[in-house]
Amino acid sequence: MSLNGTFVMQKLMANMLSGLLAAPFMASGCVGTTYAPVSGKVTYNDAPLAGAQVLFQPVGGQGGVAAGVGSFAKTDSEGRFKLEASTATPTAGAVPGRHQVRIALPPAKGAVGQQDSDAANAGGKPVAQATNPVPAEYNEKSTLTFDVPPGGTQSADFALKGPPLPGGR
Amino acid sequence: MQSRSSFPFRRRDAFTLIELLVVIAIIAVLIGLLVPAVQKVREAANRMQCANNLKQIGLACQSHHDSKGTFPPGGITEGYCCATQSKTNWAIEILPFIEMDSIYKRYDQNSFNEAAANQFVREQPIKTYTCPSDASAGGNILTRPASGPGSGLNYMPGSYRAVSGRANITAPLGWWDNGEGLALPATYKGAMHTVWAAQGLIPERMSNIIDGTSNTLLVGEYQTKNTTNRRTFWAYAYTSYASSSVHPASHTYLNDFARCVAISAQQGLDNRPCRRAFGSFHSGGSNWAVCDGSVRFIPDTVDMNMLSNMATMSGGEVVNIN
């Protein structure tokens, strides 16, 4: 009985100790999710795709919940990008695992619809918007996927093909 | 009787300093364990109260459907741009069904939302529309919204926004909280989109929700820790102050308008996706009212494609969120 009692006490103390150790981590909310550094290059018809939106959305598992939030980047003049996670505090990288990848060209400045923009539109009519020229299978209806390894990668490369873009690409 | 000084371990009627410190240390440890637990319980209670508000709102929308044959309009804005005044919105229309009929009767349907006649309603605090966890910047006081014909008027903040539909990640950009949504596929429409009869945008019926009422979101939360004038204003019918759309990227499911704008800018987009964001101060996610009258807690790490699909009535997508 007394032996059992000692054992229970030890277990209790061990629990309390682990609780104490875990408490600060839980309070700061940084349990679990780690983001691994991811960078790569986007080409379109073998030429670098500059200024493209790159979005990584971790694919949801059971119940549609993913391991972390999505990540984003914009490609530079050589088509290179480095992901940043869409967390409240800036965090580099993407959560390891399978992602759906979407790549698009953002609307050119001034080509956006004007309704509900703060600059008043005197005409009172919607402005016709140019649509994104990158084929929909790479963005709105993306079939691109990428598996982010636990240690991250520097070769998240995407070679897109499609009709020539305005501007001769 | 022995001499006191000759006995080294004599008993005294007091604690030593060491004993006292040990006791204080133990008490400190116990408090340290207890206080976070109390805070967590408080937040859990607030989250539950918030879910209860959404339950009331969801049921009120059902009651509206029962008595008027349709869900309430997300908002009525008949025109294309910034100076276009609005009529009513969903939060005003369900007032009679949350026992706020006295306030509803003060809303003049023949005047615009921004008219002087409707000042009383614009400035009313409604407890059911306020999440107890909502720690939005600026507090719960009358505030002037950032844009639209009501930007010079005071509105009372709220915590909840109708789900007007889903958006694209890039051009053509548009949102179903105004006529700009017409640039999008019709399958992107949500259960409480903008109403503009001349453009064929009319309030929705239950029978139009072909994805199933339990797979379609009705109302969500939007609260932000900064940018006071971009928070939720429950009675402001103009576009994006009492309605949001799901933009299929995680940065629009954050309670931080400024951070969302920064991320949008890094993708070459302006702040418009962020004006239609969702997000709350609950840890790890937000509450949502669903079209079947239920309430769900959906985590921040939800697959945003799935959340976008849940925002539409007739996408025909597979949704398996639990």
Chai-1 contact restraints between the chains, C-beta under 6 A:
chainA,res_idxA,chainB,res_idxB,connection_type,confidence,min_distance_angstrom,max_distance_angstrom,comment,restraint_id
A,A27,B,P36,contact,1.0,0.0,6.0,A-B,restraint_1
A,Q53,B,T170,contact,1.0,0.0,6.0,A-B,restraint_2
A,Q53,B,Q267,contact,1.0,0.0,6.0,A-B,restraint_3
A,L55,B,A249,contact,1.0,0.0,6.0,A-B,restraint_4
A,Q57,B,M304,contact,1.0,0.0,6.0,A-B,restraint_5
A,G60,B,D303,contact,1.0,0.0,6.0,A-B,restraint_6
A,G60,B,M306,contact,1.0,0.0,6.0,A-B,restraint_7
A,G63,B,I321,contact,1.0,0.0,6.0,A-B,restraint_8
A,G63,B,N322,contact,1.0,0.0,6.0,A-B,restraint_9
A,G64,B,V302,contact,1.0,0.0,6.0,A-B,restraint_10
A,G64,B,D303,contact,1.0,0.0,6.0,A-B,restraint_11
A,G64,B,M306,contact,1.0,0.0,6.0,A-B,restraint_12
A,G64,B,I321,contact,1.0,0.0,6.0,A-B,restraint_13
A,V65,B,P299,contact,1.0,0.0,6.0,A-B,restraint_14
A,V65,B,T301,contact,1.0,0.0,6.0,A-B,restraint_15
A,V65,B,V302,contact,1.0,0.0,6.0,A-B,restraint_16
A,A66,B,T301,contact,1.0,0.0,6.0,A-B,restraint_17
A,A66,B,D303,contact,1.0,0.0,6.0,A-B,restraint_18
A,G68,B,T301,contact,1.0,0.0,6.0,A-B,restraint_19
A,V69,B,S250,contact,1.0,0.0,6.0,A-B,restraint_20
A,V69,B,T301,contact,1.0,0.0,6.0,A-B,restraint_21
A,G70,B,A249,contact,1.0,0.0,6.0,A-B,restraint_22
A,G70,B,S250,contact,1.0,0.0,6.0,A-B,restraint_23
A,F72,B,Q267,contact,1.0,0.0,6.0,A-B,restraint_24
A,K74,B,Q266,contact,1.0,0.0,6.0,A-B,restraint_25
A,K74,B,Q267,contact,1.0,0.0,6.0,A-B,restraint_26
A,S86,B,S250,contact,1.0,0.0,6.0,A-B,restraint_27
A,S86,B,H251,contact,1.0,0.0,6.0,A-B,restraint_28
A,S86,B,I263,contact,1.0,0.0,6.0,A-B,restraint_29
A,A88,B,L254,contact,1.0,0.0,6.0,A-B,restraint_30
A,A88,B,D256,contact,1.0,0.0,6.0,A-B,restraint_31
A,R102,B,I169,contact,1.0,0.0,6.0,A-B,restraint_32
A,A104,B,T170,contact,1.0,0.0,6.0,A-B,restraint_33
A,P106,B,T170,contact,1.0,0.0,6.0,A-B,restraint_34
A,P106,B,G268,contact,1.0,0.0,6.0,A-B,restraint_35
A,P106,B,L269,contact,1.0,0.0,6.0,A-B,restraint_36
A,P107,B,A171,contact,1.0,0.0,6.0,A-B,restraint_37
A,G113,B,E180,contact,1.0,0.0,6.0,A-B,restraint_38
A,Q115,B,Y80,contact,1.0,0.0,6.0,A-B,restraint_39
A,Q115,B,C81,contact,1.0,0.0,6.0,A-B,restraint_40
A,Q115,B,N178,contact,1.0,0.0,6.0,A-B,restraint_41
A,Q115,B,E180,contact,1.0,0.0,6.0,A-B,restraint_42
A,D116,B,N178,contact,1.0,0.0,6.0,A-B,restraint_43
A,D116,B,T239,contact,1.0,0.0,6.0,A-B,restraint_44
A,D118,B,S147,contact,1.0,0.0,6.0,A-B,restraint_45
A,A120,B,C82,contact,1.0,0.0,6.0,A-B,restraint_46
A,N121,B,C81,contact,1.0,0.0,6.0,A-B,restraint_47
A,G124,B,Y80,contact,1.0,0.0,6.0,A-B,restraint_48
A,G124,B,C81,contact,1.0,0.0,6.0,A-B,restraint_49
A,K125,B,Y80,contact,1.0,0.0,6.0,A-B,restraint_50
A,P126,B,Y80,contact,1.0,0.0,6.0,A-B,restraint_51
A,Q129,B,A171,contact,1.0,0.0,6.0,A-B,restraint_52
A,Q129,B,P172,contact,1.0,0.0,6.0,A-B,restraint_53
A,T131,B,A171,contact,1.0,0.0,6.0,A-B,restraint_54
A,T131,B,P172,contact,1.0,0.0,6.0,A-B,restraint_55
A,N132,B,T170,contact,1.0,0.0,6.0,A-B,restraint_56
A,N132,B,A171,contact,1.0,0.0,6.0,A-B,restraint_57
A,E140,B,N168,contact,1.0,0.0,6.0,A-B,restraint_58
